[in-house]
Amino acid sequence: MGGYNEPLVSLKSLMTTEEKYLLWRYELVLTDIFGTPHLVKPDGHVPVNSTILRDKENLSMIGKAKYPGYFV
């Protein structure tokens, strides 16, 4: 339909081991898919060439917090 035909991988496969341990904090993770930012569930699947968007200062993942009061 959109002209994109790439295999899918688990979003977790794009994360470091430390990020996987902190994944309980996230309801959604901001991911760049074909040049467009998308909010993806942590257990979701994305195209192979996707990247997780990160904070420039401390390189932590950007996303929506699952629990209010936690800074993510």
C-alpha positions in Angstrom: 0.0 0.0 0.0 2.6 2.6 1.1 5.4 1.1 -0.9 7.4 -0.1 2.1 8.2 -3.7 2.4 10.6 -4.5 5.3 10.6 -7.4 7.7 9.5 -6.6 11.3 11.5 -7.0 14.5 10.6 -6.7 18.1 11.0 -3.2 19.5 12.9 -4.7 22.4 15.6 -5.9 20.0 16.5 -2.2 19.4 17.1 -1.6 23.1 20.1 -2.1 25.3 20.0 -4.5 28.3 19.7 -1.6 30.7 16.7 -0.1 28.8 14.9 -3.5 28.9 15.2 -3.5 32.7 13.6 0.0 32.8 10.9 -0.9 30.3 8.3 -1.3 33.1 8.2 2.5 33.2 7.0 3.0 29.6 3.5 2.7 28.2 4.7 3.9 24.8 8.2 4.4 23.2 8.8 7.1 20.6 10.2 5.5 17.5 11.3 6.8 14.1 9.7 4.7 11.4 10.5 5.6 7.8 11.3 9.2 8.9 8.1 9.7 10.9 7.9 9.6 14.7 5.4 7.0 16.1 4.5 5.9 19.6 4.9 2.2 19.8 4.0 -0.2 22.6 7.1 -1.8 24.2 6.1 -5.3 23.1 5.3 -4.1 19.6 7.0 -4.8 16.3 8.6 -2.2 14.0 10.5 -2.4 10.6 14.1 -3.4 10.7 15.5 0.1 9.9 13.5 1.9 12.7 15.3 3.7 15.5 14.3 4.6 19.0 14.4 8.3 19.6 16.6 9.3 22.6 17.3 12.3 24.7 20.4 14.2 23.5 21.9 14.8 26.9 21.7 11.4 28.6 20.7 9.2 25.6 17.7 7.7 27.5 14.6 6.6 25.5 11.8 9.1 25.0 8.3 7.8 25.6 5.1 8.1 27.6 5.3 7.1 31.2 3.1 4.2 32.4 2.8 5.5 35.9 2.3 9.2 36.8 5.1 10.7 38.9 8.0 9.0 37.2 10.2 11.1 35.0 11.0 9.2 31.8 
